[in-house]
Structures are given as C-alpha cells and as structure tokens.
Amino acid sequence: MLRELSKKDLEELFEAMNNIRISGGLIGVPHPYPRSEARWWINHALYERRRRPRTEYILAISEKRGGKMIGEIILSEVERDHKKAKLVYWLSEVYWRQGFATEAVKAAMYLAFTRLHLRRLEISAFAENQASNRLAKSLGFTYEGTQRKGVYAESTGKVHDDNFYSMLDSEYVERYGKRSRTR
C-alpha cells in the first residue's frame, strides 16, 4: 500500500537507512544515517505534501495490515509543463524479492499516468543494482542508456555508472490497459 509519509515512520526510516545495502544504493544518503536526517526527511515530505503545485510525492510503502512502513517510493522532479517525473524507490531488506517493489512501482505508475496525467516516467539505477535494473525492464520500461561514472553514493563514497529507463503514457496504456488523458 502507498500512503503519505508521516512522523510515525521515523524509526522504520532510521533503521532502513542505516543498512548500507539500502543507503549504498541511493544518492545523497549518508551512512551512518542520523536520526536528525530522518526527521529532516519526514518534515521535508510533509512540506512537499502541502506545496501547490506539488513537485514531489514522497510516499511510504507500507504493509496493508498495520500500516508499518517497509520502504519508500518517490515521484520527484514532477514537471507539469513537460509532463514528466523521476521515480525512486527502496525497500527494507527483509522485504526484498517478495514482489513488494513490483507492486509499489505499479501503483506509482498508475498515479503518474492516470492521476497526474504525465507523459513520461523515468527510473535510474546503478548499473550493478541487478534487482532494480531487472524490475524496470520487467515492468516495460525502455532502457535509454548508461551515464558512465554519473552518480556518487554519499554512503559508500563510490562513483557509479547509472542506467536510465523510461516509460511513456502510450506504452503504459498499451501494456496495462489503463487510460491516461495526456497527449
């Protein structure tokens, strides 16, 4: 289930980001991850939720029962004029390889194409992150290329090649049969 991030998610966020296998796959996340950073991120999400027009949707991926946060999915850089956004996601390690990321990305795609009426959705993944690259391809995103040595992971201090994928609203409709009013 996707829902707005809230202050009650502090402990789950703090714990997940202190796992180097998660923070090491993200840009701009320090390791160790201080509680103050988790508080700042949640406050940022609350601020973004009130902004109009909204340019970022920071959503918790949560268990359907109990609502415990198990990850995040973010529609960032939402550009209303160009009708596009970037999609970022992560899951707590205990939930890997169980279909939760697939379900969450599909829900975010639905939001992007049928509710926000975007024309283009983009995903980037470190080249060595096989799971994220496989997920993008399996959901029908088109590989557009690799930016060599394009991103720096603050948590590990490593520079990574970054693979780029996109999906257009017309491809979404063709694959998933959901109508978008964007043209």
N, C-alpha and C positions, 0 to 999 in steps of 0.2 A: 504494500500500500504506500502511496506517496502522500505526504502531508507537509504543511509548512513546518520549518524548523522552529523549535521553541526552547525556552530556558531549561525545560526538564530534560533536554538532550545533552546537557553539559557533560555528564560522566561518560556516556557512551562515546561522545565525540572525543573527549580527552583520552580515553582508553584506546580507541581505534587509532588515533593519530600517533600514539606512542608506540605503535607496532611499525617497525622500519619497513616491513614488507608492504605496508599500505602507504605510509608517508613517502617512502622511497620511490613510489610510482607516480607521485604528484609534484607539480611545480609550486614553489613558494610556500612549502610547508616545512617548518623547522623540525629537527629531531635532536634532543628530546623536545616534545611539544608541551609547552607550559599551559597550565590552567588559564592563565591570563589570555593566552592566544585563543583558546576555546571560547572563553567569554566574549572576547572581541568579535570572533566569527559569528557567534549567535546574535550578538547585538547588530552586527552588520546585516545579517539575514532579516532581522526584524525591521531594520531601517529600509532595506530594499523592498520589503513587502508593502510598505506604505508609500513608496515612490510612485509617482504618476508622470509620464508613462513609466511603466516598470521595465527595467533593462536587465534584470537578473531575477531568476526564480531559484532560490536555494531551498530544496525540498529534502526532507528526511525520507529515507526508505525505511519503512517500519513493518514490524510483524503485524499481521491482521488482528491477531488476538493480543491484547495488552498494549499495543502501540509502541513497543520498545524500538528505538532507533537501531538499525543494523547497517546503515550506510547513508550515502547522500547521492543525490542527482541534481545537477545544476544546469540550468539553461542560462548561459552567460552571454554577454555582448549581444543581447537581443536588439537587433536593428530593425525598427518598424519601417523605415523608408526602403531599406533593401530587402526586407522580409526574410532575415536570416538570423541564426543564433548558433552558438557553440554548445556542445553537450559534454559535460564532465561527470564522472561517476566513480564511486568507490564503495566497497562492501567490507564489513568486518570479516577477518579471515575465516572465522568459524562458519560463515555463510557462503564461502566460495564453492563453486562447482555444484550448486543446487538449483540453478535456474532463476535465482532472485535477480541477478543483474539483467538477464534477458527480459524478465517481466517488468522490471523498473524502466529499462530503456524503451520498451514498447509503450509503456504508459507515458513517458516523456515525449515520445514521438507523436502520440495521439494529441497531447497537449499542444505541442508545437504546430502540428499541421491542421488540426481540426478546431482548436480553440483559439490559438493565436494567429492562425492563418498565415503561417510562414511559408516561404517558397523553398528555403534551403536550410538544412541542418547539418552541422559539421561535427566530426569527432576527430580528435588526435590521440595517438597512443605511442608511448615509447616503443621503438622498433622491437626491443627484446621482450615486451609485455605480450606474450603469445595469447593469453586469455582475452585481453581487450581487443587485440587485432582480429582474433577469431570471431569474437562477438560482433564486431562491426560488420564483418563480411557476412556472417550467418544471418544478420537482420536485413541484409540487402543494401548496405552502404557501399558506395563505389570508392575504391582506392584511387587517390589522386596523385600520390607521390610521397616522397620522403624528404624532409628537410634535414640534411646532414648536419650533425652537431648543432641542432637547432634549439635545444632546451637544456636548462640547468636545473637539477633537482637539489634544492637547498638542503634537504635532509641528509643526502649522501655526499654532496659536493661533486657529483658526477655530471658530465655533459652527455646528452643522449641524442641519437637520431630520433626524429619524430615523424611517424606515419600519419598521413592525412586521409580522411574519408569524408564523403558527403552523401546526402540523400536529398532528392528534390521532391516536392509535394506530389508531382505527377507519378514518380516512382513509388511513393508511399501508397497512393490510391491504387495503382496497378497491383501492388503486392498485397496490400492489406484490405483493400475494398472500402476504405473509409473516405468519405467525401471531404474535400477541402474547397473553400470558396476562393482561394488565392489563384491569381493568374498573372 
